[in-house]
C-alpha cells in the first residue's frame, strides 16, 4: 500500500492509502466533500542516515561527469549456491540448471 496526498482548497492536505499506481487524480475531501487534487510529495525512506544520503548524492553527482569503471570482480568472491533437499524422490531425478 502507498500513501497518496491530496490538497483540499479549504482544509489542506489529507492522505489516502491505496495500492501502488491505483490512486485517482482527484478525491473527495473527507471534511467537506469538495474535489481535492492529488499532489506529488517526497517519498518516505526509512533507515537512512543523513551521512548516507549526502554520500549518495555526492556519488551521483560525481558519476554524472566521472563514471566509476570496474576492471575486476569485487574481492568478496563468487556467491555460493545453496543446496536444497527435494521434498519428494521424484524431484531428485529432474535435470538441474
PyMOL commands that place a pseudoatom at each C-alpha (Angstrom):
pseudoatom trace, name=CA, resn=UNK, resi=1, chain=A, elem=C, hetatm=0, pos=[0.000, 0.000, 0.000]
pseudoatom trace, name=CA, resn=UNK, resi=2, chain=A, elem=C, hetatm=0, pos=[1.140, 3.502, -0.781]
pseudoatom trace, name=CA, resn=UNK, resi=3, chain=A, elem=C, hetatm=0, pos=[0.188, 6.771, 0.869]
pseudoatom trace, name=CA, resn=UNK, resi=4, chain=A, elem=C, hetatm=0, pos=[-1.071, 9.427, -1.554]
pseudoatom trace, name=CA, resn=UNK, resi=5, chain=A, elem=C, hetatm=0, pos=[-1.595, 13.053, -0.579]
pseudoatom trace, name=CA, resn=UNK, resi=6, chain=A, elem=C, hetatm=0, pos=[-4.432, 15.264, -1.780]
pseudoatom trace, name=CA, resn=UNK, resi=7, chain=A, elem=C, hetatm=0, pos=[-4.907, 19.022, -1.364]
pseudoatom trace, name=CA, resn=UNK, resi=8, chain=A, elem=C, hetatm=0, pos=[-8.289, 20.466, -0.458]
pseudoatom trace, name=CA, resn=UNK, resi=9, chain=A, elem=C, hetatm=0, pos=[-8.565, 24.216, -1.053]
pseudoatom trace, name=CA, resn=UNK, resi=10, chain=A, elem=C, hetatm=0, pos=[-10.392, 24.711, 2.275]
pseudoatom trace, name=CA, resn=UNK, resi=11, chain=A, elem=C, hetatm=0, pos=[-8.974, 22.046, 4.613]
pseudoatom trace, name=CA, resn=UNK, resi=12, chain=A, elem=C, hetatm=0, pos=[-5.432, 21.490, 3.350]
pseudoatom trace, name=CA, resn=UNK, resi=13, chain=A, elem=C, hetatm=0, pos=[-3.604, 18.214, 2.809]
pseudoatom trace, name=CA, resn=UNK, resi=14, chain=A, elem=C, hetatm=0, pos=[-5.038, 14.771, 3.623]
pseudoatom trace, name=CA, resn=UNK, resi=15, chain=A, elem=C, hetatm=0, pos=[-3.758, 11.261, 2.958]
pseudoatom trace, name=CA, resn=UNK, resi=16, chain=A, elem=C, hetatm=0, pos=[-5.276, 8.262, 1.189]
pseudoatom trace, name=CA, resn=UNK, resi=17, chain=A, elem=C, hetatm=0, pos=[-3.979, 4.663, 1.333]
pseudoatom trace, name=CA, resn=UNK, resi=18, chain=A, elem=C, hetatm=0, pos=[-4.234, 2.806, -1.990]
pseudoatom trace, name=CA, resn=UNK, resi=19, chain=A, elem=C, hetatm=0, pos=[-2.299, 0.072, -3.818]
pseudoatom trace, name=CA, resn=UNK, resi=20, chain=A, elem=C, hetatm=0, pos=[0.653, 1.454, -5.777]
pseudoatom trace, name=CA, resn=UNK, resi=21, chain=A, elem=C, hetatm=0, pos=[-0.458, 3.094, -9.017]
pseudoatom trace, name=CA, resn=UNK, resi=22, chain=A, elem=C, hetatm=0, pos=[-4.178, 2.959, -8.207]
pseudoatom trace, name=CA, resn=UNK, resi=23, chain=A, elem=C, hetatm=0, pos=[-4.787, 6.393, -6.710]
pseudoatom trace, name=CA, resn=UNK, resi=24, chain=A, elem=C, hetatm=0, pos=[-7.219, 8.670, -8.558]
pseudoatom trace, name=CA, resn=UNK, resi=25, chain=A, elem=C, hetatm=0, pos=[-6.149, 12.120, -9.748]
pseudoatom trace, name=CA, resn=UNK, resi=26, chain=A, elem=C, hetatm=0, pos=[-8.951, 13.631, -7.631]
pseudoatom trace, name=CA, resn=UNK, resi=27, chain=A, elem=C, hetatm=0, pos=[-10.537, 12.526, -4.367]
pseudoatom trace, name=CA, resn=UNK, resi=28, chain=A, elem=C, hetatm=0, pos=[-13.391, 13.954, -2.311]
pseudoatom trace, name=CA, resn=UNK, resi=29, chain=A, elem=C, hetatm=0, pos=[-12.245, 15.779, 0.819]
pseudoatom trace, name=CA, resn=UNK, resi=30, chain=A, elem=C, hetatm=0, pos=[-13.259, 13.809, 3.937]
pseudoatom trace, name=CA, resn=UNK, resi=31, chain=A, elem=C, hetatm=0, pos=[-14.283, 17.042, 5.716]
pseudoatom trace, name=CA, resn=UNK, resi=32, chain=A, elem=C, hetatm=0, pos=[-16.290, 18.967, 3.112]
pseudoatom trace, name=CA, resn=UNK, resi=33, chain=A, elem=C, hetatm=0, pos=[-16.675, 16.551, 0.175]
pseudoatom trace, name=CA, resn=UNK, resi=34, chain=A, elem=C, hetatm=0, pos=[-15.180, 19.006, -2.342]
pseudoatom trace, name=CA, resn=UNK, resi=35, chain=A, elem=C, hetatm=0, pos=[-12.896, 17.548, -5.021]
pseudoatom trace, name=CA, resn=UNK, resi=36, chain=A, elem=C, hetatm=0, pos=[-9.235, 17.659, -4.000]
pseudoatom trace, name=CA, resn=UNK, resi=37, chain=A, elem=C, hetatm=0, pos=[-6.385, 17.166, -6.473]
pseudoatom trace, name=CA, resn=UNK, resi=38, chain=A, elem=C, hetatm=0, pos=[-3.548, 14.729, -5.880]
pseudoatom trace, name=CA, resn=UNK, resi=39, chain=A, elem=C, hetatm=0, pos=[-0.197, 16.338, -5.093]
pseudoatom trace, name=CA, resn=UNK, resi=40, chain=A, elem=C, hetatm=0, pos=[3.309, 14.938, -5.500]
pseudoatom trace, name=CA, resn=UNK, resi=41, chain=A, elem=C, hetatm=0, pos=[5.274, 14.642, -2.286]
pseudoatom trace, name=CA, resn=UNK, resi=42, chain=A, elem=C, hetatm=0, pos=[8.694, 13.309, -1.321]
pseudoatom trace, name=CA, resn=UNK, resi=43, chain=A, elem=C, hetatm=0, pos=[8.873, 9.532, -0.753]
pseudoatom trace, name=CA, resn=UNK, resi=44, chain=A, elem=C, hetatm=0, pos=[9.362, 8.298, 2.784]
pseudoatom trace, name=CA, resn=UNK, resi=45, chain=A, elem=C, hetatm=0, pos=[12.664, 6.444, 3.108]
pseudoatom trace, name=CA, resn=UNK, resi=46, chain=A, elem=C, hetatm=0, pos=[13.288, 4.592, 6.347]
pseudoatom trace, name=CA, resn=UNK, resi=47, chain=A, elem=C, hetatm=0, pos=[16.627, 3.523, 7.778]
pseudoatom trace, name=CA, resn=UNK, resi=48, chain=A, elem=C, hetatm=0, pos=[18.963, 6.048, 6.190]
pseudoatom trace, name=CA, resn=UNK, resi=49, chain=A, elem=C, hetatm=0, pos=[21.170, 8.481, 7.988]
pseudoatom trace, name=CA, resn=UNK, resi=50, chain=A, elem=C, hetatm=0, pos=[21.988, 11.996, 6.877]
pseudoatom trace, name=CA, resn=UNK, resi=51, chain=A, elem=C, hetatm=0, pos=[25.573, 10.991, 6.046]
pseudoatom trace, name=CA, resn=UNK, resi=52, chain=A, elem=C, hetatm=0, pos=[24.318, 8.100, 3.890]
pseudoatom trace, name=CA, resn=UNK, resi=53, chain=A, elem=C, hetatm=0, pos=[22.072, 10.499, 1.966]
pseudoatom trace, name=CA, resn=UNK, resi=54, chain=A, elem=C, hetatm=0, pos=[24.816, 13.075, 1.465]
pseudoatom trace, name=CA, resn=UNK, resi=55, chain=A, elem=C, hetatm=0, pos=[27.241, 10.349, 0.345]
pseudoatom trace, name=CA, resn=UNK, resi=56, chain=A, elem=C, hetatm=0, pos=[24.737, 9.012, -2.162]
pseudoatom trace, name=CA, resn=UNK, resi=57, chain=A, elem=C, hetatm=0, pos=[24.086, 12.486, -3.536]
pseudoatom trace, name=CA, resn=UNK, resi=58, chain=A, elem=C, hetatm=0, pos=[27.819, 13.146, -3.895]
pseudoatom trace, name=CA, resn=UNK, resi=59, chain=A, elem=C, hetatm=0, pos=[28.395, 9.817, -5.698]
pseudoatom trace, name=CA, resn=UNK, resi=60, chain=A, elem=C, hetatm=0, pos=[25.504, 10.517, -8.058]
pseudoatom trace, name=CA, resn=UNK, resi=61, chain=A, elem=C, hetatm=0, pos=[26.853, 13.990, -8.861]
pseudoatom trace, name=CA, resn=UNK, resi=62, chain=A, elem=C, hetatm=0, pos=[30.375, 12.639, -9.458]
pseudoatom trace, name=CA, resn=UNK, resi=63, chain=A, elem=C, hetatm=0, pos=[29.160, 9.792, -11.672]
pseudoatom trace, name=CA, resn=UNK, resi=64, chain=A, elem=C, hetatm=0, pos=[27.438, 12.279, -13.980]
pseudoatom trace, name=CA, resn=UNK, resi=65, chain=A, elem=C, hetatm=0, pos=[30.845, 13.551, -15.114]
pseudoatom trace, name=CA, resn=UNK, resi=66, chain=A, elem=C, hetatm=0, pos=[33.302, 10.847, -13.996]
pseudoatom trace, name=CA, resn=UNK, resi=67, chain=A, elem=C, hetatm=0, pos=[31.638, 7.404, -14.072]
pseudoatom trace, name=CA, resn=UNK, resi=68, chain=A, elem=C, hetatm=0, pos=[33.337, 4.729, -11.989]
pseudoatom trace, name=CA, resn=UNK, resi=69, chain=A, elem=C, hetatm=0, pos=[34.910, 1.990, -14.126]
pseudoatom trace, name=CA, resn=UNK, resi=70, chain=A, elem=C, hetatm=0, pos=[35.139, -1.534, -12.783]
pseudoatom trace, name=CA, resn=UNK, resi=71, chain=A, elem=C, hetatm=0, pos=[38.043, -3.584, -14.114]
pseudoatom trace, name=CA, resn=UNK, resi=72, chain=A, elem=C, hetatm=0, pos=[37.796, -6.677, -11.884]
pseudoatom trace, name=CA, resn=UNK, resi=73, chain=A, elem=C, hetatm=0, pos=[35.365, -8.739, -9.857]
pseudoatom trace, name=CA, resn=UNK, resi=74, chain=A, elem=C, hetatm=0, pos=[34.842, -7.452, -6.294]
pseudoatom trace, name=CA, resn=UNK, resi=75, chain=A, elem=C, hetatm=0, pos=[37.014, -9.096, -3.625]
pseudoatom trace, name=CA, resn=UNK, resi=76, chain=A, elem=C, hetatm=0, pos=[34.064, -10.772, -1.884]
pseudoatom trace, name=CA, resn=UNK, resi=77, chain=A, elem=C, hetatm=0, pos=[34.227, -13.608, -4.403]
pseudoatom trace, name=CA, resn=UNK, resi=78, chain=A, elem=C, hetatm=0, pos=[31.528, -15.552, -6.160]
pseudoatom trace, name=CA, resn=UNK, resi=79, chain=A, elem=C, hetatm=0, pos=[28.298, -16.348, -4.395]
pseudoatom trace, name=CA, resn=UNK, resi=80, chain=A, elem=C, hetatm=0, pos=[27.949, -19.948, -3.333]
pseudoatom trace, name=CA, resn=UNK, resi=81, chain=A, elem=C, hetatm=0, pos=[24.916, -21.881, -4.422]
pseudoatom trace, name=CA, resn=UNK, resi=82, chain=A, elem=C, hetatm=0, pos=[22.628, -23.005, -1.614]
pseudoatom trace, name=CA, resn=UNK, resi=83, chain=A, elem=C, hetatm=0, pos=[21.830, -26.685, -1.822]
pseudoatom trace, name=CA, resn=UNK, resi=84, chain=A, elem=C, hetatm=0, pos=[18.242, -27.652, -1.166]
pseudoatom trace, name=CA, resn=UNK, resi=85, chain=A, elem=C, hetatm=0, pos=[16.772, -31.037, -0.371]
pseudoatom trace, name=CA, resn=UNK, resi=86, chain=A, elem=C, hetatm=0, pos=[13.933, -32.087, -2.694]
pseudoatom trace, name=CA, resn=UNK, resi=87, chain=A, elem=C, hetatm=0, pos=[10.614, -32.735, -0.987]
pseudoatom trace, name=CA, resn=UNK, resi=88, chain=A, elem=C, hetatm=0, pos=[9.889, -35.898, -2.962]
pseudoatom trace, name=CA, resn=UNK, resi=89, chain=A, elem=C, hetatm=0, pos=[12.168, -38.528, -4.544]
pseudoatom trace, name=CA, resn=UNK, resi=90, chain=A, elem=C, hetatm=0, pos=[10.669, -37.767, -7.979]
pseudoatom trace, name=CA, resn=UNK, resi=91, chain=A, elem=C, hetatm=0, pos=[12.113, -34.238, -7.834]
pseudoatom trace, name=CA, resn=UNK, resi=92, chain=A, elem=C, hetatm=0, pos=[15.634, -35.608, -7.330]
pseudoatom trace, name=CA, resn=UNK, resi=93, chain=A, elem=C, hetatm=0, pos=[15.582, -37.019, -10.900]
pseudoatom trace, name=CA, resn=UNK, resi=94, chain=A, elem=C, hetatm=0, pos=[14.737, -33.713, -12.570]
pseudoatom trace, name=CA, resn=UNK, resi=95, chain=A, elem=C, hetatm=0, pos=[17.541, -32.018, -14.535]
pseudoatom trace, name=CA, resn=UNK, resi=96, chain=A, elem=C, hetatm=0, pos=[19.425, -29.291, -12.703]
pseudoatom trace, name=CA, resn=UNK, resi=97, chain=A, elem=C, hetatm=0, pos=[20.007, -25.848, -14.218]
for i in range(1, 97): cmd.bond("trace and resi %d" % i, "trace and resi %d" % (i + 1))
show_as sticks, trace
zoom trace
